[in-house]
Amino acid sequence: MRSVLVAMAALAMGCSGSNSVGVDSGGGGGTEDGGGASDDDGGGTTNQPHSVKLTLANRPTNGAMFSFLVAYQDGSAAWQVAPAPSGDVYTLPIYAPSYGVAFACIGAATGTTTQIRSVTSAHFAIGERDELTLEVPARCSDRAGQTVPLTGTVQNRPFGGVLSVQFGGKTAFVSGQSGGFSLQAPAGTHDLIVSHAVSQGSGDFYVDRVWIERNVTLNGPTTRTINFNNAADPSTYGVNIGPSPIDVRASASTTLYTANGSTLGLVKVSFNLQTKALDDPQMVTSDVYDQSITVSRTGGSATITNATNDPIDQTFVAPPALGAITTTVPTHMPYATLETSWSKYANAIGYQWNAQQQGFQACGNTSCTIAWSAYLSPGVLGTMPAYRMPDLSALPGWKAAFQLVSGAQVVGGVTALTSSAGTADFPTVTPPANGTERAFVRTDFAVTP
């Protein structure tokens, strides 16, 4: 399993008596309570360090190619560059009851030349977690793993729509004219899937035919001929969100994760809401269907998910709202810095804060996205959650390209996460275990530094 990032969050302004992660721009922490430790942990240090292990999956082998930088913070002390890793694992000496980790990178978005300049951090108390795994996005890595050519032809193709081939997390489109396909597939054993999708516009789609062969092993160049007459229609189930005001927007999606590491999006729709699963003869109990329903309106959203190997009709039961958040800009030096506070969310296993800035003004007359995000545990936030962006400008290797700038709008939010899987599910794990139920409750913000 691998950890992935949740893309939801909410900002707020620090308030009296709260714990604020990364408040002091000089030291990266700097609150009176010890900088990011919870109210009852004392915020002090010990004579012997505790070894925190940070795994950055998919870490680039040539970090300079992506301006890749890894740093950590011991309690409220100054941020410093992480020691050299062993493989993908960084061992960090932590004396304080809490710590922070961060990595920054620059890479192009998939299929474009547009840069995404991202800074991702995580903050935990030692008592909550001393081992943490984060995944470096593919755009910031030169590691593709061992791959082999998989080519072939799909016969008896339907008219219209989009045919695609999935194998072990890799996808290739099938030529509408020749039926041919080609992809660099991961070596090993995975499930080979061919699906036919129907577009509904605005990114919406549903899959209406699926062909699947289980336990296909690729050790070298492989060519396959697939008869799509042997495909089957997926099963379809209803989604009910109940009566809703006119300003409410809803969407539903289902993603299939097979035990052999193949992934298929089965449906994503914002009208005629539905969830889907493979036809009964194609199903196996080791598959997991991640069913998701999102209801949003101006200023926020709520998403509930259900991971199951036996999909049924879904009903949206709205979780409590996160409530109002406040965002301020306490300083513009050495770069525009945001500070956020919000109310504690019942049963939250963690929060994610995020902020994005786009446009030529923010990116020096070129097209880019500057994206900051932070995973924040209940142990570092305490009873009155607050977060302030850290000052990383003194780190060797830091680039001004990562910095938010004054005069351009920043949008973002705070997301509270609850999960039936408990604290081990933060950051969220992909694929989720069968039976996992989650709620993501988000409040948005917009501010111009």
N, C-alpha and C positions, 0 to 999 in steps of 0.2 A: 504494500500500500504506500501511497505517497501523499504528502501533505500538499495541499494546494491553497492558493490564496482565495478568501471570500471577498467579493468586490463590493462591500457595502459598509457604510460608516456614518457618524454624526459628530459635528464639532461643537465645543462649548467653552465658555470663558471661565477661568479659574475663580473659585470663591473661597471665602474665609473658612479655614478648617479643613479644606480638601487636600487630597494628595495629588500632586501634579507631576506626571512623568516628563522629564526633560525640560524643566522650567528654566534653569539658569543657563543662559547662552554661553557663558564662559566655561562651565563645567559640565554642561549637558544634563544637569539635574538641578540641585540647589534649592529644594524647598526646606523649610525648617524641620520637617519630619524625617529628613534623611534622604530625600530625593527618590521617590518612586516606591518606597517600601510602604506596606499597609500600616494602618494606624496602630496595630498591636504588635508589630514585629520589632519595634525599637529603633530601626534604622541604623543600628550600629554595625561594627565590623568584628571579625574574629582574628586570632593570631595566625591561624593556618587557613590557607585558601581552600575553597571548595571547587573541584574541577567540574565545570559546566561543559558539556559536549554539544557543539552546534554542528549539525550535518547540513551542508548545502548541496542537495542533490542536483546533478546536471551542472556542477560548477565548471566554468570554462577552463580549458588547459592553457589558453593564451588570454590571460586577463586583460592585458593592455589593449587588445583588439576591441574590447567592450568597455573600457575605462572602469574595469571591475574593481571594487573596493569593499573590504570587509572590516568592520570595526565592532568594538564592544565597550560597555560601560559597567564599571564595578560600583553598584549603588549609585551615589550622586557624584562620583568622581568624574574627571574629564574623560571624554571619549578617547580611545586609542585604537590604533590599527591592530587587528587580530594577529596572533602569531601564525607562522606557517602551518598549514593543515597537514594531516596525514591522510592522503586520499582526499575524500570529501569532508573529513571530520576536523573541526577546529576545537582544541582543548583550551578553555579559558579559565584563568585563575581568578576566582571571585571571593572576596573577603566579606562583602556586605550581605545582608539578607535578601537583596534583590539585584537584578542585573538587566542590562539591555544589550541587544545585538542588532546589527544593521548591515545591509549590503546595498551597494549602489551600482548601477550599470546603465549603459547606453546601447540600444539596439533598434533595428528597424522593425516596425510592425509587419506581420505576415502579409506577403504579397504586395508590399509597398516600400517606398524609400523613406517614409516618414519616421523620424526618430521618436522613440519613447525613452525619456530620461527618467529613470525610476529610482527611488530610495525606499527600501522596505525595512522596517524595524519590528522588533518584538521585545516585550518587556514582561518578565515573570519574577515571582518570588522563588527563592531557592526551594522552599518547602513545597511549592506547587510542581516544579519541574526543573530538573537539572540536565535533561537531555531534550533537545529540540531539533526537529527537521523542517527545513524550508526548501522549497524548490525554486531554483533559478529558472526564469522563463527561457524558452527555446530561443527567443530573439537575442538573448545575452549569452549564448553558449555555442561552442564549436564542437560539442560532443554529440555525435549522432548514434553512437553505438555500432555494433557490427550489423551491417545490412547486406541483403542479397537481392538481386533483381528478380522481381515477380512480374511476369508479363502474361498476356493471354487475350482471349476473345470471349465475349458474352454473346451467345446465340439466342435467337427468338426474343429480341428486345421489344418492349412496348413502345408505342409512339408517344412522343412528348415526354415531359418530365425530365428528371435527372437521375441517371444511373451512376452509382459509385461502388467502389470496392474498398472494403476495410480489412486490415490485417494487423493485429497487434498495435493498435493506436495510430497506424498510418492509413491514409486515404488517398485514392486516385479516382478521377472521373473516367467514365467509359465514353469513348468516342461515339457520338450519335450516328455517324456515317458508317464507320468500319466495325464498331463494337470492340475495338481494341483497348487495352489498358496497360499501363506500365507504372510500377512504383518500386522504390527502394524499401524493401520490407525488412523488419527486424528478423534476424536469424532466430530459430527456435520454434517452439510449438505454440500456436495460437489458433483462433477460430477464423476461418475465411468467410466473409459476409459480402453479398452483393445486394444492394437495396435500390428501390425505385422511389424517388421522392417527388411530390407534387408541390410546387411553390404556391403560396397564398399571398405573396407580396409582403413588403416591409420586413423581410427576414423570416416570415412565418412559413411553415411547411408541414406536411405529414407524409409518412412512408406508407405506401399501399401494397407493396410486394417485397418479400424478403426471401433470399436464398442463403442458406448457411451450411457450411461443412465444418464439423467440430474436429479439433485435435489435428490440425494440419501442421506438419513439420517441414521447415525450410532450412536446409543446410548449404544450399548453393543455388545458382541460377535455376529458376523454375518457370515453366510455361503451362498454363491451364486453359482448357476450353470448358466453359460453363454454360449449361442449357438452362436458360431462365424460365422455361416451361415448368421446371421443377420448383419454382418459387411458390410461396404461399402468402395469402393475405394475413396481415397481423390481426389480432383480436383488438377490438375497440371498446373502451369503457367510458362512462360518463363522468363529467366534472361539474359539480354544483357549487356556485359561490353565493347563492341566495340573492335576495333583492339588494340592489346597490344604487346609490345616487348617480346622477348623470355624469358627474365629474370623476367617477371611479373607473380605472382601467384594470383589466384583468388579463392574465395569460396563464397558459398551462403547458408544461413540457414533460417529456419522459425520455430518459437516457438509459440505454441498456449497457451494462458492464458484464462481460463474460468472465468466468474464472480464469480463462487463458489470456486475459489482458486485451481483448478486442472491445471496441466501443462503438455504439451506434446510436445516434440521435433518432428517435422514432417519431417524435412530434414536437412542434412548438407553434402554438396558435394563440391568437388573441380574440377570436370569435369561434363559435361552434366548439367550445372547449371540450377537450377529450384527452384521454390517456390511452396508451397502446402497449401491447406486448406481443411477442412472437406467437404464431399459431401453436395450439396445444402440442401437436406432435414434435415441434421444433424446440420446445421448452425443456430446460433442465433445472434442477433445484439449485445448482451452484451459480446460476445467473442472478444478477441484482438489477432491478428496475428502479431508478431514482425518479420518483414522481414528484413534480413540483407545481405549486400553484402560487402565483404572485398577484396581489391586489395592491394597486398604487393609486395615489392621488397627489395633487400638488403638495410638495413638502415632505413626502415620505412614502414608505411602502412596507408591506409585510409579506413574507414568503414562508410557506410551510412545505416541508418535503417529507416524503415517506419512501424508505428504501425497502423493497420487498422482492421476493422471488415468486410471488403469486398475486399479481395486480388485480384490483377490483375497482369499482366506482369510487370516486373521491369526492369528499365534501370539505369545503373551506370553512374552518373554524378560526375566526380572527383572534390572534394573540393580542394582549394589551399593547397599546402604543408606547413607544419609548418616551414620547413627550418632547417638549421644547428644548432646544439647545441654543447656546450662545457662542459666537465666535468673535474674537477680537484680534487685532494686529498689534501686539505690545511693542514690537520693534521692527525696524527696517534694516538693521545692521547686525551682522554683515550681509544678511539678506532678509527679505520679507518673511516674518515668522508668525504663524498662526497659533492661537491658544483657544482651547475649547473646554467647556464643562457641560455636564448633563446629569440627570438623576439616575441613581442606581436602579438597575432593572432586575426584577425578581427572577431568581434562578438562572441568571446569565452565567455561562461558563467562560465568557470572554466577550470582548468588544473589538471591532475594527474601525479605526479612524482612517479616512482617506481624503486627499485633496488633489485636484488636477487644475493645471493652467495650460491654456492653448493659445495659439495665435502667433503672428509674426513679431509682435511686440515682446512677448515672453521668450521667444526663441531666437532673437537676434536676426530678424528678417529672413527666417527660414521656417519651414513647417515642422512642428514637433509637438509633443505632449510632455509636460513635466508632471510626474505623478509621485506623490508621497503617500505611504500607507504605514499603519502601525497596528500590530496585534497587542492588545492590552489585557492583562489578566486581572481578575478581581483582587488578587493578592497585592498588586501594586497600586490599584486605584482606590481601594478602601470604600468607605460608605458614601463619599461625595466625589464621584469620578471627575477627573480633569486631565487634560493632556496639552502639552506645549511642544511644538517641533524643536528638536535639538539643534544646537550649533555644531556642525561637523566641519566647518570651514578650515580649522587648524590641522586637520588630518593630512598627512602626506598622501598625495595622489588625488585629493579632492579637487573637483572641477566646478567652476562657476556655472557650468551648463546645467547642473542639478538644482540650482537655486531658484525659488520663486522670485518674481520681480515685482516691483511696485508699478501700479497703474494698469494692470491687466486683471480681469476678474478670475477668481479662484472658485471652483465649485467642488463640493464634496459632501461628506456626511459621516454619521456614526451609526454602526450597526451592532445591536446586541444579539448574541447567539445563545439559544438554549438547545439542548440535545439530550435525547434519552440515553445516549452513549456516555454521558458525563464529560468530565474535564479532559479526558484523553482525546476528545473530538475537537479540540481547539489547539492550533488551527485545524480547520476541517480536514477530514481524511477522505481521499478519493481512491477507489470507490468506497462508499459508505457500507458498513456491515448490514447484512439483512436484518430488518427490524428497527433500524435507526430512524427516529423521527426528530426533525429539527424545525426550529423557527428562527428566521432572520428578520429582525424588526429595525427599520432604518428611519432616521430623520435626516433631511438634507439641509445644506446651507449654501449660500453664495455670498462672497465678500470680495471687495476690491482693495488690496493693500495700498 
